[in-house]
Amino acid sequence: MKGQYVVQQGDVCKYENFVLSGCLKTFYVDPEGQEHIVMFAIEDWWTSDLGSFINQAPADFNVQCLENSEVAQISFEDLEKLYLEIPQLERFFRIIIQKGFASSLKRIVNNFALPAKERYLKFRVQYPQIEQRVPQYMIASYLGMTKEFLSKIRSQLIDEQS
Amino acid sequence: MKGQYVVQQGDVCKYENFVLSGCLKTFYVDPEGQEHIVMFAIEDWWTSDLGSFINQAPADFNVQCLENSEVAQISFEDLEKLYLEIPQLERFFRIIIQKGFASSLKRIVNNFALPAKERYLKFRVQYPQIEQRVPQYMIASYLGMTKEFLSKIRSQLIDEQS
């Protein structure tokens, strides 16, 4: 259901979640109540609070459905068992996680090195589907800028195109 | 050798590097020639340009020795062979990479959500050894702030302690 939480900040993240349909966001709420979006997930993506899941420790992040979503869940215990039974699964997750890690490192540097406009353009090219499904203020949060600033960038881009 | 490059931006990163001794930095040089530090690596850490290594594509980052360093290298081809021969290696790397990915996601959010001073304090707690071995201006770059700003934070902290 739209609005439903799959993981709640402070709880232990018990499941890895594979998105069958829908769209979810992973976010941190700071002590002032402000939301900071870490990632989105759409069909065929995995989502969780990875740090919480692997350590079975309290989650830093929330994961919440932005649309009515279907999610296949696997528990920490079941996944550990499956790793032992099906060693190829280690490979499967090793490869997925490598890609995620590599892209998060690029994101860290882009956040420091790229002007906001270029960061937004990169996001649009990399995640065109998310751009269309997610409200602009959430994209602004993901990119680490205010919604007013993103709106200004979008106006500039429209002016440039016309 | 101090100053030596293990990976150069634009080249394909052919090796995963295990640090036997020494200290290295992974960084991006932007078109204006400014350096942005992605990560450091000391003894017992792995370092490379992961995105370049897994795709065997041009590297976004440089990896350079900050001290005289000994590094054990494994090539992409050899590692792929080893994965097939020793399935436990998939598990080994899956676990290491998961930890790295989880901590990089926290770092992305901290960069948005935490004031600079708290980011610096977190860094000191998390990586006390790196704090001692690496020049301050590099730590400032890793934390996404100017060296002047980090220096101001450090002065404030000293004042608070006295």
Interface residues (C-beta under 8 A of the other chain):
Chain A: Y28 D30 Q34 H36 V38 M39 L50 G51 I54 D60 F61 Y83 P87 Q88 E90 R91 F93 R94 I95 I97 Q98 K99 G100 F101 A102 S103 S104 L105 K106 R107 I108 V109 N111 F112 A113 G144
Chain B: Y28 D30 Q34 H36 V38 M39 L50 G51 I54 D60 F61 Y83 P87 Q88 E90 R91 F93 R94 I95 I97 Q98 K99 G100 F101 A102 S103 S104 L105 K106 R107 I108 V109 N111 F112 A113 G144
